[in-house]
Amino acid sequence: MLSQSSMLHHLHPPPPPPSPPPHLRTLHSVKISHRSLHFSPPSSSFSHRSIIKHISKFPRSCFCYCSDSSTSLPSTNDEFNMELGRLLALLPEEMRRRATEHPELDNLIEVVMDLGRKPLARFPSGDFILSDHPITFQDLEHATSQVGDFAVDNRAGISRTLHRISAIRNRKGAIVGLTCRVGRAISGSADLLRDLVKDEASILLIGPPGVGKTTIIREIARMLADDYRKRVMIVDTSNEIGGDGDIPHAGIGKARRMQVPHTDMQHKVLIEAVENHMPQVIVIDEIGTKLEAMAASTIAQRGIQLVATAHGVTIENLIMNPSLEMLVGGVQSVTLGDEEASRRGGQKTVLERKGPSTFTCAVEIISKAELRVHRSLEATVDAVLSGRAPRFEVRKINTWGLGNMLTIEEEPSIDISFQNHDEILVEDFLEMNDKLVNENEFNSKVATNMVESTYRDEVAIHLYVYGIPETSVIQGIKQLKADDTVELTDNISEADALLALQSKLKKNPRIQAVAKSHHKSIYVTKTSSLVQIMKAIRALISEHTDGSKDFEGEDKMSSSEKMDALEEARLVIEQVVIPKGEPVELLPRSFHITSLQMDLAKECQLQSERVGKEPNARLRILPLHIRMDEGRSTDEIIDTRDNFDENGIDDDMNNGSVYSVDRLPFLPD
Ligand SMILES: Nc1ncnc2c1ncn2[C@@H]1O[C@H](COP(=O)(O)OP(=O)(O)OP(=O)(O)O)[C@@H](O)[C@H]1O
């Protein structure tokens, strides 16, 4: 960070001294002079809000930094409040007042101003209307006159701040909308990744827009330059990492920054950075095109530590993105030999990673407080391509906030164990979970859990995910706009339902047992594809909404019916079909239940078919030597497994409605 005294800059001509507002006048320690604003009030009575409110009214030329080292606040807060004031200065008076009065002002994310519409402030808790008067051309002009030039990417900044102003234009090029993003340098925001950064790993950060990628990457650049004394070069495509203006923001520490004249030239600047400035580390925000991915890969081959971001939710998204797949090593389709194909159940082609990945590890940013760390990106890609769940660590912070000290905790043991290690027992996991809550009531984790459970009361369904990357499920929930209806939980005992990968679940009788004893509904998918996950979530919501009144009772009933049906099938298979080689028809059951019985037969390498019509539809299990339709007219056969698509959906049924997702067959031990 720059020293505070060096940050005091005087601008000419000096503005008339603004008179402090009454609430600041009462604080004897606030000193306002022609050239600078000094404040050193006692921390207990200090109000950031009142300072920001006042500062945002100052003429632009009056901005300065507090040079009084005796200030009782951390300098980062003072600096941030000054910078936030400069963003709020873009707004008309009424909007500014409403924004500064908002209780979450410190966490303001963006201000949105669209011509003819009411302006909005975006906070973590949601949108807030800043004025009842629609935005006019004058409002937009007032704002744009105070920012730098808009580049071809329609982004501009405010000099020496980290804010990003993005414009929306009409067909003639006039600005008709603005998104004013608040940028912050948050010290400690990359501490969860310090070990990787220190180990000189090349890191790819993936996350959806606004999740905090730039904030983390900026702090990584500072950490590498200041704490680990590396020669760091930032290729700053939209001046978002180092801020607007030619002198970079203090938030990047000693890291150097190269501006990019045109977004199309990012890849050229990347190569130039390596050839001209001898960097040990290159930091780059938003790799988005094939050319940029190629440049990044060239740099990695030259042994330079690379830290970069890309849009996406999961690594799977990058694998599927033809422009960016190179970052993860590329994907190729390989044709198998006959022997290998039959070993893999007849599959003729498989997808494989083409070569080494550009990055050593990857981090999926789930939220500002939670990261998924894939220590070996290559292992993750290999796992995804072969349909296995990848290994990752979940890293969370307990509390977060602007410039506050962050309490950081790693809890790989819990999440890793449950997502990836079948050998860790469900009971162990439940015990661990309970222990965490009981262990220490002063532990901030308890506070986090309490907050979580407050939220939980508001959502309808709590879902426990097993064997499927949670990030994909979160993406599915988001795409279905079901954030308010479905929430993931780490605690199986408080879940309403389980969503699991079939292959994983079948290998884990313990989790089946736990689910059974807790009377949980289980939704099973055959792969982790988004399509299947979304089908499962739809089915979950549909069933839960329809049956929520008597959910528990119904569930218990259907659970015992399932058990009976499966027990019946098991006895028939063990005592008649296999030893005597005779086909047997089971009792009439619902479509759902016969699906479970079918699965059981399949587990025993036996074929089965549905016969009869509702309400007499039933399953017929065949011994090995009898073909499926032998001895009966085809009309009699209602459906067989072959009539189902790869999701287990009955092609003829309800256009794949709630039955599109297999329910768990409770296999006998
Ligand atoms: N740890 C944090 N605590 C509080 N606010 C944060 C934190 N991290 C980021 N923010 C705020 O969230 C907003 C979005 O952050 P940022 O610009 O880093 O996201 P991003 O993922 O890079 O977004 P985009 O992809 O749109 O560029 C900003 O207002 C930023 O100041």
The ligand as a Gaussian input file, in Angstrom:
#p B3LYP/6-31G(d) Opt

LIG

0 1
 N      -14.755000     -10.401000      -0.016000
 C      -15.593000      -9.417000      -0.367000
 N      -16.260000      -8.713000       0.563000
 C      -17.115000      -7.719000       0.217000
 N      -17.334000      -7.322000      -1.042000
 C      -16.683000      -7.977000      -2.018000
 C      -15.766000      -9.050000      -1.743000
 N      -15.270000      -9.500000      -2.906000
 C      -15.843000      -8.736000      -3.872000
 N      -16.677000      -7.827000      -3.339000
 C      -17.511000      -6.864000      -4.070000
 O      -18.368000      -7.580000      -4.959000
 C      -18.487000      -6.886000      -6.199000
 C      -18.032000      -7.799000      -7.336000
 O      -16.645000      -8.100000      -7.172000
 P      -15.653000      -8.296000      -8.399000
 O      -15.711000      -7.144000      -9.332000
 O      -14.340000      -8.686000      -7.827000
 O      -16.368000      -9.560000      -9.082000
 P      -16.000000     -10.290000     -10.444000
 O      -16.282000     -11.736000     -10.208000
 O      -14.650000      -9.949000     -10.911000
 O      -17.086000      -9.680000     -11.401000
 P      -17.078000      -9.628000     -13.023000
 O      -16.953000     -11.028000     -13.482000
 O      -18.424000      -9.018000     -13.323000
 O      -15.934000      -8.756000     -13.427000
 C      -17.657000      -5.627000      -6.074000
 O      -18.508000      -4.581000      -5.659000
 C      -16.665000      -5.975000      -4.984000
 O      -16.220000      -4.813000      -4.329000

